[in-house]
Structure formats: structure tokens, C-alpha cells
């Protein structure tokens, strides 16, 4: 809501976190914000590459957990491919991003429906506070650990404000931010809660990435794991494209200034 409010109240400020830091606290803080945001963005992309090739390892064992020499070499080739795609222009990249967004949301919604059908209250309510597993800690410890993961899930929620200069209407920036937040929040809660009604917490804790594929495989069989894995690959490719665009945009805005 802070991003939405700033987009409406300060329509002359573009490029999101960088522009707000610069306007509020001066050139030095603005520069530090742009530099730090850029570093965090490309370092985060390393995680995307590892998870992408770890998922491909489900189909091609040569990629292992995403950190084998073959996986690293292919990740480098993919990074260059994304780089040249971005150089072609933002409209082409935005269209591909739209396609990948639709393609990744469909498997998620299918998972929610199938997991809801397979949901069993007795599994969900069994040791609901984690008292039988002392390694989990108190309820507040469990909440704190989950919040650290949740914060990571919402990294990128500022994306619309970073691209505010390219929006047709200023109101779209705030609207996209709120809709994106609520959509991700709904999917996050549904996927996690429904999974806990399909498999017990100890079973879920033992699953390898992508764990959601294993949950759906438990419900419908092997094709469920294939569906989620393909959806995750498409999702990661779209996320990579988005974050490379964000890396370029934030540096471009700072360079212009």
C-alpha cells in the first residue's frame, strides 16, 4: 500500500525504490539504493538458475540439483539468451512475460483444485501446533521461520513502481501492485494450507525441490509431478526475464540521472 500511495501522490517520480530514496534522502542514498537493488536482483537470479536446472534434473539427471558443471554451463548460455532478448526491446520481452505468467498460473490453480478435493481434515488437524516435533520450536518460532520465507516470496512486489515511467496511466501502477500482492498472497496461503491436508508435516519436510510436484504426485500420480515441474520451469523462465529487465531498468534510470 505504500507503493500504491506513492504512485498516486508522487506521480512525477519514476523508477520505484531508487526514485523514492533519491527524492527523500538525496543523491547518495539514491545511488546506494539503485546499486544495492541491482546487486540484490542479479544475485537473486543465481537462485532462479539453480532451482530451474534442479527442476530440469527431474527429467534430465545430468543437471542434478542445479549445481553440476553441465547445469552451470547451460545456465550461462540461458543468461546470454535472456540478455539478447532484452536488447531487442521491452515490448517483446513484456509479451513473453505475459505468456509465461498465464502458463505458470494455470498449473497453480489446478494444484489448488486437486489438493482441495484430496484435502483430509484429520491429516490437517493432526499435531496442528507441532507439539509432537520439538525440532520445530514453539508456535511463535514456527511463525517467525515461516515469515522469513514469506518475505522472500514477496520480493518483486515493487516491480510495477520500477516500471512506472512506462505505464499508460499512473493509477495502473498502484493497481498492479495491490492485485499482484493479493494474488500471490492467496496462492501462497492456499498452496501451503492445502498441502498440510494432503501430507503430514514430517512427510512434507523430507521432500526435495520442487516439493509442490511431489505433493501433487502423491494426489494424482506421476503426471501431477510432470505438470507442476513444467509449470515451474515456465515460471522460472518468466521470473528470470522479469528480473533481468528490472536489473537493466534500475541502472538505466540511475545512469540517466
C-alpha positions, -999 to 999 in steps of 0.1 A, spaced: 0 0 0 30 23 5 40 18 -31 4 24 -43 1 56 -22 35 69 -35 25 61 -71 -7 83 -67 8 111 -45 41 114 -63 33 108 -100 64 127 -111 87 101 -95 95 71 -117 117 41 -112 103 30 -79 126 24 -49 155 43 -64 135 74 -72 118 75 -38 151 71 -19 167 98 -40 138 123 -36 135 116 1 172 114 12 194 128 -15 217 117 -43 240 95 -21 211 74 -7 195 73 -41 228 59 -56 231 34 -28 195 23 -33 200 18 -71 233 0 -66 221 -22 -38 188 -31 -56 208 -40 -87 232 -63 -68 203 -80 -49 184 -85 -82 212 -103 -101 223 -123 -70 187 -135 -67 188 -146 -103 215 -171 -93 189 -188 -71 165 -189 -100 191 -206 -122 198 -232 -96 161 -240 -90 154 -241 -127 181 -266 -135 173 -286 -103 137 -289 -117 151 -299 -151 171 -325 -132 137 -343 -126 137 -351 -163 175 -350 -171 197 -364 -143 228 -347 -158 216 -314 -142 215 -329 -107 204 -303 -81 211 -275 -105 248 -271 -95 266 -296 -118 291 -283 -144 266 -291 -171 239 -271 -153 263 -242 -148 273 -241 -184 237 -243 -196 227 -215 -171 253 -193 -186 240 -199 -221 205 -192 -209 216 -159 -193 231 -147 -226 199 -157 -244 178 -136 -220 203 -108 -223 199 -106 -261 161 -109 -258 160 -79 -235 182 -60 -260 156 -65 -287 132 -42 -267 109 -41 -238 77 -47 -257 88 -81 -270 101 -91 -235 68 -79 -219 47 -100 -243 68 -131 -235 64 -123 -198 26 -122 -202 26 -156 -218 48 -171 -191 26 -156 -164 -6 -172 -178 13 -205 -183 25 -206 -147 -7 -196 -130 -28 -224 -147 -8 -253 -131 -10 -235 -97 -48 -232 -99 -50 -268 -110 -30 -278 -79 -53 -258 -56 -84 -275 -71 -69 -310 -69 -54 -305 -35 -87 -292 -22 -105 -323 -34 -79 -346 -18 -78 -325 14 -83 -345 46 -92 -327 78 -77 -355 100 -43 -350 84 -45 -312 87 -55 -312 124 -31 -340 134 -5 -323 156 -16 -289 142 6 -269 167 37 -291 160 40 -302 196 50 -337 187 80 -324 168 102 -304 193 126 -295 164 100 -271 151 102 -250 183 73 -230 198 44 -218 177 60 -183 176 93 -198 164 73 -216 136 56 -183 127 89 -164 126 106 -190 104 76 -190 80 77 -152 79 113 -153 66 102 -175 37 71 -153 31 92 -121 28 112 -138 1 80 -148 -18 70 -111 -20 104 -98 -33 95 -81 -66 62 -66 -54 79 -32 -62 82 -42 -98 53 -21 -111 67 10 -95 101 4 -111 84 5 -145 61 34 -136 76 56 -163 63 31 -190 28 29 -177 -1 44 -198 -19 55 -166 -4 63 -132 -33 45 -115 -23 13 -132 10 12 -112 -8 12 -78 -35 -12 -91 -9 -37 -104 10 -36 -71 -21 -44 -50 -36 -70 -74 -1 -87 -76 2 -87 -38 -33 -101 -32 -29 -127 -60 4 -140 -47 -8 -140 -11 -39 -161 -20 -18 -186 -39 8 -188 -11 -18 -195 16 -39 -219 -5 -8 -240 -16 6 -242 19 -26 -249 38 -40 -274 14 -6 -293 12 -8 -298 50 -41 -315 45 -27 -339 19 6 -349 36 18 -346 72 44 -320 82 72 -346 86 64 -360 51 64 -325 36 97 -316 53 115 -345 36 105 -335 1 131 -322 -23 126 -292 -46 103 -288 -63 83 -300 -33 49 -290 -48 54 -315 -76 58 -343 -51 26 -333 -33 6 -334 -65 22 -367 -74 10 -380 -41 -25 -370 -50 -29 -379 -87 3 -399 -96 33 -392 -118 16 -369 -143 9 -344 -114 47 -341 -108 53 -335 -145 26 -308 -147 40 -289 -117 76 -293 -129 67 -279 -164 48 -251 -148 77 -243 -125 102 -242 -154 79 -218 -173 75 -197 -142 113 -195 -135 120 -185 -172 94 -157 -168 109 -146 -135 144 -146 -149 132 -124 -178 114 -101 -153 144 -97 -130 169 -91 -159 146 -64 -170 145 -49 -135 183 -50 -133 185 -31 -166 158 -6 -158 171 5 -124 206 10 -138 193 29 -168 173 53 -146 203 60 -123 226 64 -154 202 90 -169 203 110 -136 
